[in-house]
């Protein structure tokens, strides 16, 4: 009798756990359903990445530190993706990179100073700083600029560099004409 009661309790407990995990999955699915197909696909990609990390950890292929850092990174990327989608109300996400303070060297040859980072600032015409996400640890999230944004930034910097050189040389640019500024002689 006690064995039967224990077995039924065990089955009921297993059923409850299964229902709760299905409810959690359904809640995540319902949250993701508010986004467009591109954002949902990215969130699905992050879910798959988490499953890979979980699988590797269950087989003891990775250390617990590796597992926790990558799980936190995935959570940080998810939070930033949902924040971007909510704020822009657009079904577009840039390629996102989340790095901790000790991983800045993986993105930059000469890493910027952490206290000098400003949201929206562009580094090396490659990354735009989006902000900090605290997910178990602090991650700095960057968006990789697409090739069109990069070429536009380079064209603007070349144009402003040429304007600075022209003004230093005393040249004025008007449309396609380049003229030298008049000299003013003072007696």
C-alpha positions as CSV (number, residue, x, y, z in Angstrom):
1,X,0.0,0.0,0.0
2,X,2.8,2.4,0.9
3,X,4.7,1.5,-2.3
4,X,1.6,2.2,-4.3
5,X,1.0,5.6,-2.6
6,X,4.7,6.5,-3.1
7,X,4.5,5.5,-6.8
8,X,1.4,7.5,-7.3
9,X,2.9,10.5,-5.5
10,X,6.1,10.1,-7.7
11,X,4.0,10.0,-10.9
12,X,1.9,13.0,-9.8
13,X,5.1,14.9,-9.0
14,X,6.6,14.0,-12.3
15,X,3.4,15.1,-14.1
16,X,3.5,18.4,-12.1
17,X,7.1,19.0,-13.1
18,X,6.3,18.2,-16.7
19,X,3.3,20.5,-16.7
20,X,5.3,23.3,-15.1
21,X,8.1,23.0,-17.7
22,X,5.5,22.9,-20.5
23,X,3.9,26.0,-18.9
24,X,7.3,27.7,-18.8
25,X,7.9,26.8,-22.5
26,X,4.3,28.0,-23.4
27,X,4.9,31.3,-21.5
28,X,8.2,31.8,-23.3
29,X,6.5,31.0,-26.6
30,X,3.7,33.5,-25.8
31,X,6.2,36.2,-25.0
32,X,8.1,35.5,-28.2
33,X,4.9,35.6,-30.3
34,X,4.6,39.3,-29.8
35,X,7.6,39.8,-32.0
36,X,8.0,39.5,-35.8
37,X,9.5,36.5,-37.6
38,X,13.1,37.8,-37.6
39,X,13.2,38.5,-33.9
40,X,11.4,35.2,-33.1
41,X,14.0,33.4,-35.2
42,X,16.8,35.1,-33.3
43,X,15.2,34.2,-29.9
44,X,14.8,30.6,-31.2
45,X,18.5,30.6,-32.2
46,X,19.4,31.7,-28.6
47,X,17.2,29.0,-27.2
48,X,19.0,26.4,-29.3
49,X,22.4,27.8,-28.2
50,X,21.3,27.4,-24.6
51,X,20.3,23.8,-25.3
52,X,23.7,23.1,-26.8
53,X,25.4,24.6,-23.7
54,X,23.1,22.6,-21.4
55,X,23.9,19.4,-23.3
56,X,27.6,19.9,-23.2
57,X,27.4,20.6,-19.4
58,X,25.3,17.5,-18.9
59,X,28.0,15.4,-20.6
60,X,30.7,17.1,-18.5
61,X,32.4,18.5,-21.6
62,X,32.7,22.0,-20.2
63,X,33.5,23.5,-16.8
64,X,30.9,25.0,-14.6
65,X,32.5,28.5,-15.1
66,X,32.2,28.1,-18.9
67,X,28.5,26.9,-18.5
68,X,27.5,29.8,-16.3
69,X,29.3,32.5,-18.4
70,X,27.7,31.3,-21.6
71,X,24.3,30.9,-20.1
72,X,24.5,34.4,-18.7
73,X,25.8,35.7,-22.1
74,X,22.8,34.0,-23.9
75,X,20.4,35.6,-21.3
76,X,22.0,39.0,-21.9
77,X,21.7,38.7,-25.7
78,X,18.1,37.7,-25.3
79,X,17.3,40.7,-23.0
80,X,19.0,43.1,-25.4
81,X,17.2,41.7,-28.4
82,X,13.8,42.0,-26.8
83,X,14.7,45.5,-25.6
84,X,15.7,46.6,-29.2
85,X,12.5,45.0,-30.6
86,X,10.3,46.7,-28.1
87,X,11.9,50.1,-28.4
88,X,12.2,50.2,-32.2
89,X,8.9,48.3,-32.9
90,X,10.8,46.9,-35.8
91,X,11.3,43.3,-36.9
92,X,15.0,43.8,-37.4
93,X,18.0,43.0,-35.2
94,X,21.7,43.8,-35.8
95,X,24.3,41.1,-35.2
96,X,24.8,41.3,-31.4
97,X,28.0,40.7,-29.4
98,X,28.0,40.5,-25.6
99,X,31.4,40.5,-23.9
100,X,32.5,40.8,-20.3
101,X,35.2,43.2,-19.2
102,X,37.9,40.7,-19.5
103,X,36.8,39.7,-23.1
104,X,37.2,43.1,-24.8
105,X,40.4,41.9,-26.5
106,X,38.3,39.5,-28.5
107,X,36.5,42.4,-30.2
108,X,39.1,45.2,-30.2
109,X,42.8,45.3,-30.8
110,X,42.9,48.4,-28.5
111,X,39.9,48.1,-26.2
112,X,38.1,51.3,-25.2
113,X,38.1,52.2,-21.6
114,X,35.0,50.9,-19.8
115,X,34.3,54.2,-18.1
116,X,34.5,56.1,-21.4
117,X,31.8,54.0,-23.2
118,X,28.7,56.0,-24.3
119,X,25.5,54.4,-25.6
120,X,25.3,54.8,-29.4
121,X,29.0,55.4,-29.8
122,X,30.7,53.7,-32.8
123,X,34.1,52.0,-32.5
124,X,36.4,51.5,-35.5
125,X,33.4,51.8,-37.9
126,X,32.6,48.3,-36.9
127,X,30.6,48.2,-33.6
128,X,28.0,50.4,-32.0
129,X,27.8,50.2,-28.2
130,X,24.3,49.5,-27.1
131,X,24.7,49.3,-23.3
132,X,25.2,47.1,-20.3
133,X,23.2,44.1,-19.4
134,X,23.5,42.5,-15.9
135,X,22.8,38.8,-16.2
136,X,24.7,37.0,-13.5
137,X,27.6,39.2,-14.4
138,X,28.1,42.4,-16.4
139,X,28.0,42.2,-20.2
140,X,28.7,45.0,-22.6
141,X,26.6,44.6,-25.7
142,X,27.6,45.8,-29.1
143,X,25.9,45.7,-32.5
144,X,28.0,45.0,-35.5
145,X,27.4,47.6,-38.1
146,X,26.2,46.3,-41.5
147,X,28.4,47.0,-44.6
148,X,26.2,49.9,-45.7
149,X,26.5,51.7,-42.3
150,X,30.3,51.1,-42.3
151,X,30.7,52.5,-45.8
152,X,28.6,55.5,-44.9
153,X,30.6,56.2,-41.8
154,X,33.9,55.9,-43.7
155,X,32.6,58.2,-46.4
156,X,31.6,60.8,-43.8
157,X,34.9,60.5,-42.0
158,X,36.8,60.8,-45.3
159,X,34.7,63.9,-46.3
160,X,35.2,65.5,-42.9
161,X,39.0,64.7,-43.1
162,X,39.2,66.3,-46.6
163,X,37.3,69.4,-45.3
164,X,39.8,69.7,-42.5
165,X,42.7,69.4,-44.9
166,X,41.2,72.0,-47.2
167,X,40.5,74.5,-44.5
168,X,44.1,74.1,-43.2
169,X,45.3,74.7,-46.8
170,X,43.0,77.7,-47.2
171,X,40.8,76.0,-49.8
172,X,37.0,76.5,-50.0
173,X,34.9,73.7,-51.5
174,X,31.6,74.9,-53.2
175,X,29.8,72.0,-54.9
176,X,32.4,70.6,-57.3
177,X,34.6,73.7,-57.4
178,X,37.6,74.2,-55.2
179,X,38.8,77.8,-54.8
180,X,41.5,79.4,-52.7
181,X,40.3,81.8,-50.1
182,X,41.1,85.5,-50.7
183,X,44.1,86.9,-49.0
184,X,43.4,89.9,-46.9
185,X,46.4,92.2,-46.8
186,X,46.6,94.4,-43.8
187,X,48.7,97.6,-44.0
